[in-house]
Amino acid sequence: MVRNERVRGQAGKAGGTVRAARRAEVRLPGLVAWEGGGLEPDGDYDGLEFADVDLAGQEGVGARFMDCALRRCALDGAGLAKARILDSVLEGVRGVGTDLAGASLRDVELVEARLGGAQLHGAVLERVLVRGGKIDYLNLRTARLKDVVFDGCVLVEPDFGGAVMERVEFRGCVVRGADFTGARMADVDLRAASELGIARGVEALSGAVISPAQLFDLAPALAAQLGLRVEG
């Protein structure tokens, strides 16, 4: 406890204590079961429940999902670039190569997802909760993340290169081989991550807060970034 207070004190000296992320609070209305044949580009989906639907390979570029639930849906290769997902829950979705490039997610809960190579480069995430599940090779390059919480999930080699991150929390999650190259951070809280591995971009951690134990683990990467030789 003393250590954490010391970290908070140091953060305060650097410009104030860490501001907590505002969590998504999704309250869905009564939903109507989706009975359509497939997604459509620029489609408008409001108050619908997609349950156990195979959306693999479907094209919903620019589609809008409002007050929707996608439960246990297959999203392999689904084309959802520039989609808008608002006040919605994605639960137990799975898939490889889901394209959400340039999408906008606001007040969204992503729960127990199993995704690989999900493309969210250039996306905007605001008040998003990612809880449980596993996401491999998540591409968030140049994305904007505000009030985003990663809670109890596993992220394998996530790419935050060039992303703008404000009030982002990693709580009880495993982060392996992350790339933060060129990211810009404000109030990014990494202290509660159960595992933190950074492959590239330790120099971008200005604006983030880590624990003393994490500092010890990251010392070799920080020394390398500074060109500092450590010899016994």
C-alpha positions in Angstrom: 0.0 0.0 0.0 2.9 2.4 0.8 4.4 1.7 -2.6 1.2 2.5 -4.4 0.8 5.7 -2.5 4.3 6.6 -3.4 3.6 6.0 -7.1 0.5 8.2 -6.8 2.5 10.9 -5.1 5.1 10.8 -7.9 2.3 11.0 -10.5 0.9 14.0 -8.7 4.3 15.8 -8.9 4.4 15.1 -12.6 1.0 16.7 -13.2 -1.8 15.3 -11.0 -3.1 12.0 -9.9 -4.3 9.5 -12.5 -7.8 10.1 -13.7 -9.9 7.0 -13.8 -11.6 5.9 -16.9 -15.3 6.3 -17.1 -16.7 2.8 -17.6 -19.3 2.0 -20.3 -22.7 1.5 -18.8 -24.8 -0.3 -21.4 -28.5 -0.7 -20.6 -30.2 -2.5 -23.5 -33.9 -2.1 -24.2 -36.1 -5.0 -25.1 -34.5 -6.5 -28.2 -35.9 -8.0 -31.4 -34.3 -11.1 -32.8 -32.4 -10.5 -36.0 -34.0 -12.5 -38.9 -32.3 -10.9 -41.8 -30.3 -12.8 -44.4 -27.1 -10.8 -44.1 -25.5 -7.5 -43.3 -25.6 -4.7 -45.8 -23.1 -1.8 -46.4 -24.4 1.3 -44.6 -27.1 -0.8 -43.0 -29.0 0.5 -40.0 -29.6 -1.9 -37.2 -31.4 -0.7 -34.1 -32.6 -2.6 -31.0 -31.7 -6.0 -32.5 -30.2 -9.2 -31.0 -27.9 -11.2 -33.2 -27.6 -14.6 -31.4 -25.5 -17.5 -32.7 -25.4 -15.9 -36.2 -22.7 -16.6 -38.7 -21.6 -13.3 -40.0 -18.3 -14.6 -41.4 -17.3 -12.8 -44.6 -20.3 -10.5 -44.7 -19.9 -6.9 -45.7 -21.3 -4.3 -43.4 -19.0 -1.4 -44.3 -20.3 1.8 -42.7 -23.2 0.0 -41.0 -24.7 1.4 -37.8 -25.5 -0.7 -34.8 -27.5 1.1 -32.0 -28.8 -0.6 -28.8 -27.8 -4.0 -30.2 -26.5 -7.3 -28.8 -24.2 -9.7 -30.8 -24.0 -12.9 -28.8 -21.8 -15.9 -29.8 -21.6 -14.7 -33.4 -18.9 -15.7 -35.9 -17.1 -12.7 -37.3 -14.3 -14.3 -39.4 -13.3 -11.9 -42.1 -16.4 -9.7 -41.5 -16.1 -6.4 -43.3 -17.2 -3.7 -40.7 -14.8 -0.9 -41.6 -16.1 2.5 -40.6 -19.0 0.9 -38.8 -20.6 2.7 -35.9 -21.3 0.5 -32.8 -23.2 2.5 -30.2 -24.7 1.5 -26.8 -24.2 -2.2 -27.6 -22.9 -5.5 -26.2 -20.7 -8.0 -28.1 -20.6 -11.1 -26.0 -18.8 -14.3 -26.9 -18.1 -13.2 -30.4 -15.3 -15.0 -32.2 -13.4 -14.7 -35.5 -10.1 -14.1 -37.3 -9.4 -11.1 -39.4 -12.5 -9.0 -38.5 -12.1 -5.6 -40.2 -13.2 -2.7 -38.0 -10.7 -0.2 -39.5 -11.9 3.3 -38.9 -14.9 2.2 -36.9 -16.5 4.1 -34.1 -17.3 2.3 -30.8 -19.0 4.3 -28.1 -20.5 2.9 -24.9 -19.7 -0.7 -25.9 -19.0 -3.8 -23.8 -16.9 -6.5 -25.5 -17.2 -9.6 -23.2 -15.4 -12.9 -23.5 -14.4 -12.4 -27.1 -12.1 -14.8 -28.9 -10.6 -12.8 -31.8 -7.4 -13.0 -33.9 -6.0 -10.3 -36.0 -8.8 -7.9 -35.4 -8.2 -4.7 -37.4 -9.2 -1.5 -35.6 -6.5 0.8 -37.0 -7.7 4.4 -37.1 -10.8 3.4 -35.0 -12.3 5.6 -32.3 -13.1 3.9 -29.0 -14.9 5.9 -26.3 -16.3 4.4 -23.1 -15.4 0.8 -24.1 -15.1 -2.1 -21.7 -13.1 -5.2 -22.9 -13.8 -7.9 -20.3 -12.4 -11.4 -20.3 -11.6 -13.4 -23.4 -8.5 -13.4 -25.6 -7.5 -11.2 -28.5 -4.4 -12.0 -30.5 -2.6 -9.4 -32.7 -5.1 -6.7 -32.1 -4.3 -3.8 -34.4 -5.1 -0.4 -32.9 -2.5 1.6 -34.8 -3.4 5.3 -34.9 -6.6 4.6 -33.1 -8.0 7.0 -30.5 -8.9 5.5 -27.1 -10.7 7.5 -24.5 -12.2 5.9 -21.3 -11.3 2.4 -22.3 -10.9 -0.4 -19.8 -9.2 -3.8 -20.5 -10.4 -6.0 -17.6 -9.3 -9.6 -17.1 -8.6 -10.3 -20.8 -5.5 -11.6 -22.5 -3.9 -9.4 -25.2 -1.2 -11.1 -27.3 1.0 -8.7 -29.3 -1.4 -5.8 -29.4 -0.3 -2.9 -31.6 -1.0 0.5 -30.2 1.5 2.2 -32.5 0.7 5.9 -33.0 -2.5 5.6 -31.0 -3.8 8.4 -28.8 -4.7 7.0 -25.4 -6.5 9.0 -22.7 -7.9 7.5 -19.5 -7.1 3.9 -20.4 -6.9 1.2 -17.8 -5.4 -2.3 -17.8 -6.9 -4.2 -14.9 -6.1 -7.8 -14.1 -5.3 -8.5 -17.7 -2.3 -10.2 -19.4 -0.5 -8.0 -22.0 2.3 -9.8 -24.0 4.6 -8.3 -26.6 2.8 -4.9 -26.8 3.9 -2.3 -29.3 3.4 1.3 -28.1 5.7 2.9 -30.6 4.7 6.6 -31.2 1.7 6.3 -28.9 0.6 9.4 -27.0 -0.7 8.8 -23.5 -2.5 10.7 -20.8 -3.7 9.0 -17.6 -3.0 5.5 -18.9 -2.9 3.1 -15.8 -0.9 -0.1 -16.3 -0.4 -0.8 -12.6 -3.1 -3.4 -12.2 -2.1 -5.5 -15.2 -1.3 -9.0 -14.0 1.4 -9.4 -16.7 2.9 -6.6 -18.7 5.3 -7.3 -21.6 6.3 -4.5 -23.9 8.2 -5.4 -27.1 8.5 -1.9 -28.5 7.8 1.7 -27.6 8.8 1.9 -23.9 9.9 5.5 -24.7 6.2 6.3 -25.3 5.2 5.5 -21.7 5.4 9.1 -20.7 1.8 9.8 -19.5 1.4 6.3 -18.2 1.6 5.0 -14.6 3.3 1.7 -13.7 4.0 0.0 -10.4 7.4 -0.3 -8.8 7.5 -4.0 -9.7 6.7 -3.3 -13.4 9.5 -0.7 -13.4 11.9 -3.3 -12.3 10.7 -5.7 -15.1 11.0 -2.9 -17.7 14.4 -1.7 -16.5 16.4 -3.6 -19.2 14.2 -2.2 -22.0 14.4 1.3 -20.6 18.2 1.0 -20.2 18.5 -0.1 -23.8 16.3 2.8 -25.0 18.7 5.2 -23.1 21.8 3.5 -24.5 22.8 2.7 -20.9 25.2 -0.2 -20.3 24.6 -2.2 -17.2 27.6 -4.3 -16.1 28.3 -6.3 -13.0 
